[in-house]
Amino acid sequence: MAQVRPFKAIVYNPKTVPDMADVVTPPYDVISPSEQDAFYGRHPKNIVRLILGKPENSDSEVCNPHTRAACFFDDWQKDGTLVNDPVPAFYLTTHEFMVDGKKIVRQGVLARLRLETFDKGVVRPHEKTFSTVKSERLSLFKRCHANFSPIFGLYPDEGGEVFKILDACCKSAAPEMDFTETVGHHHKMWRITDPATQSAFAQKLAKSEIFIADGHHRYETALNYMAWREELEGPLPEDHPARFVMIYLCSMEDPGLVILPAHRMVSKLSDEAFARLESEAPKYFDVETFPLTDQGRDSALSKLTATPADKTGIVVMTKPGTRLLTVKPGVMDTLFSDVLEPSLRSLDVSVLTHLIFFTILGLTQADMDDHDLIRYTVNAKLLSEEVREGRMAAGFVINPTRISEVREVAGAGLVMPRKSTYFYPKVVTGLVMNSLLA
């Protein structure tokens, strides 16, 4: 099953970077242009320069953000900004944050995971990916030969055996890293270097499947990078670093595991599509209408949140108003039994994608791949403002996918529509880095 190993990470030198908050970021794919600017200005050696460098007008095949990232990475190692840990370690972390006014702590371990193709059933994806994103990330891999952002992986720990191992590590020593980001998230990190503890952790994980929560593109890119290296060099040794990828491992039973819904916004719709939404929705849904006001929005969202787990509700916001659509019993089975497995038919995001987007609105898969047409947000209030101000034609608010649904779908070898989950918060980038060179 899953092979996890400790590794000698590349880390920021605390002597040259005393405050890690100055150099860490979220993963590249959630950094906005304004946030990119802020990270650039925060510290001259912020990791944003490695994962999301700024383009320049003179960029070419031989000089571009990826080549500059490789130069930065090399220079920072030479000048002592980045240093290699002397012994292999698992890196235990806690991430403290707030959701709806409540303090939450998520525990995870940074490790190397042996790469396996998905058909082996060891590593389970749950979402589809974009090929253009993978090709862009592969270019960065080829230049820097390192993992900067970990995959976010989940493992089952129903008996809490792994938790007991990790909890003992937290309690036995003070953290070696302790800082608070500007957004208020508090991080701690411990190095697990004891061989017996390392072995116990690895043996527990060896009995498990690993479910990818976030970082599907990075995982598939790591597979492509390994294949590229073997094309150049022939078969790699079994313990070669390129046969592994850096991963953040979190228990599915961790009380700090939070999934937020990824709501959809559509930037434009034809008059015919709007007309079909009005005429067709009552055939498949019970419809309740609300005004497109703050009060109407809040009432609709409150009722959506209260939707029973065995039903699917979707709040649709357009200029004329807000509607709560609750799918009628048996509709998904009648329409999609030939194309969707039962575990997929029951997902809220499948109802939205297949019934509303494809069947009613007439959108195509190409439309779903259009980043300008389909946009995502976890903020339902922001979505309503975008629609009300006319910047978006329509918004669709859903309840979050449950972790049990992720496990059922991925465990069956199936994948959900893109952006079916938003595991919050994203795993921070910059705590440790993983070299892919032997």
Secondary structure, DSSP 8 states (H G I E B T S, - for coil): ---EE-B--EEE-TTT-S-GGGT-B--GGG--HHHHHHHHHH-TT-THHHHS----TT--SSSSHHHHHHHHHHHHHHTTSEEE-SS-BEEEEEEEEEETTEEEEEEEEEEEEE---GGGSSEE--B---HHHHHHHHHHHHHH-EE-S-EEEEE--TT-HHHHHHHHHHHHS--SEEEE-TTS-EEEEEEE--HHHHHHHHHHHTTS-EEEEE-HHHHHHHHHHHHHHHHHHSS--TT-GGGEEEEEEEETT-TT-EEE--EEEES---HHHHHHHHHHHHHHEEEEEE-SSHHHHHHHHHHHHTS-TTS-EEEEEETTEEEEEEE-TTHHHHHHTTTS-HHHHT-HHHIIIIIIIIIIS---HHHHT-TTTEEEES-HHHHHHHHHTTSSSEEEEE----HHHHHHHHHTT--B-TT--EEES---BSS-BEE---
